[in-house]
């Protein structure tokens, strides 16, 4: 079995990430359409480096999941989602990271479904209070998705990311446990 259904949704589920998927992640993270929104565009990512990273996930203080689309074969990997930068038991904060790898899977609501699953997990299981994220201001699709699930903008760092020959703003958003509809 390649994937294990940790968090269940209607069309997809979240599974622990599998080091055997290093080739797929390496392909996606070297794709300019994915890498630019993760701040990784100027970086070169190799297969051995990605495999080492995936093998080390169990030792990190984060919650990293493969986003797996349900199908007859047990599931198809379409991206990943994580809660990182976990705050103390007093602060109860984390940062959300997400990407959907292939263009054919973007704009279909998979990101919103995965976010709802991980927010439910973060607020109900991990007892988090505040989950934040940041994105490039020119990523309209991601901005619409985050607003759809309840994130609110709390700040903006002007012209702080350079890509495609120009500077763009970084938008900072968050959601509180009391604001999450589940």
N, C-alpha and C positions, 0 to 999 in steps of 0.2 A: 504494500500500500504506500503510495507516494504522499498523500495528503491526509491530514487528520482533522476532522470537523470540530474545532474548538468553539467557535461562535457561529451560530446558524442564522442565515437570512433566507429570504424567499427564493432569490435567484442565485445566490452565492453564499459561500461560507469563508470564514477566516481560519487558517491553518498555521501551525508553526512553520517557519520557513525551512526549506529543504536545500542543503548544500548541493544536491544534484542538479538544482536549477541555476547554478552559477553561469552557465552558458547563456541562458535566456536573459538573466539580469544584466550580464555583460553587454549583450546586444542592445537591450533597452537603454542602459545608462550611457552608451556611446552614441545613441540616437540624438541628434541635436534638438528635436522636438520635445524629448523627455528631459535631457540633461540641462537645457537652458533654464527650465523652471525649478530645477533642484540645485542650481548654483554649481553644477558640475561640468558645464560645457567646455571650459578650457582644460579640464583634466583628462588624462589618458587612463582608462580603466582596463586592466588586463584580466584574462580569465583566471590565472593563478591568484591574483589579488582579490578578486571577487569571491572565489572559493574559500580563501582564507578568512575573509570577512564573514561569510555565511557560517563557516564552521565555528567562529568565535562568538556568535550571537548568544549562545547559552550563558556565556560569562558576562554579558552586559547587563546593566541595571535598566533595561528597557523592555518593552513588550512589542515584539516585531512579528507581524503576521503576513503570510501570503494571502492574496485575494484570489479565491478559486471559484470559477464559474461552474455551476452544476451542469453535468452532462452524463451521458450513458457510460463513459469510460472512467467515472469516479471523480472527474473534475479537470478543469483546464486553467492553468495559472494565467492571470491577466494583470497582476500588479502586486503592490505591497502597501501596507499601512502600519504605522508604528506610533507608539507613545514613548517619547524619549525625554531626557532632561527632567526626570522625575524629581519633584521637590521633596522636602522633608515630610514626615508624618504630621507636622504642624501646619506647613504651608499647603500641602495637598495639591500640587500643581504638576502639569506635564505639558509637553509640546507635541502636537500631532504632525506627522509627516505622511504623505500619500503620493502615489503615482499609479496611473493606469498605463501600461506599456505600449500597446498597439493602438494606433489611431482608430481602428474599427471598433474598439471597445470604449472609446471616449464619447461622451455626450449621450450615453444610454441609461444614466442613472445608477451605474454600478458604484461610482465613487460615493454618492450620497448614501447608498445602502451600506457600504463598508464603513463609512463614517458613523452612521447611526449604531451599527454593531459595536464599534470600538468605543464610542461615547458611552453606551450602555454599560459596557465592561468597565471602562474607566471610572464612571460615577458609582455604579452599583457594586462592583467587585473590588476595585482598588481603592474605593472611598476617596476619589479625587474631588476637588471642589472647583478648580479652574483649569481648563484646557485651552491652550493658545496655539496659534499657527501664524505663519507669515507666508506671503506670496508676492510675486512680481505684479505690479499694477497693470501690466499689459496682458495678464492671463485672465481674460474675461470669463472664460468657461469655468475655471476654478473658483473665481470670486462668486459667481452665481450659485455654484454648488454649495459653497460654504454658507452663504446667506440662507439658502433653502433649508439647511439643517439647523439653523439657529445661531450661527456665529455672528458676532457684531464687531465692527471695526473699532479699535480703541487707539489707533495711532498709525502714523505714516512716516517713514524715513525717506526723505526726498532724494531722488536721483542717486540712490545708494548702490544700485546694481548696474553693471555695464554689460550689455550684450547686443549683438547685431548692430554694432556701430553707434549705439546711443545709450544714455542712462535712463533707467526707469526707477520709479519709487518702489519701496517695499511697504506693503500693507500688513499691519498687524491686527489680528482678530482673536477673539476669545469667546468662550461660552462657559457659563457657570452651571453647576449641577442643578440649581433651582430653575434654570431656563430650558433645560433639556426635556423635550416632550416624550422621548423614548420611542 
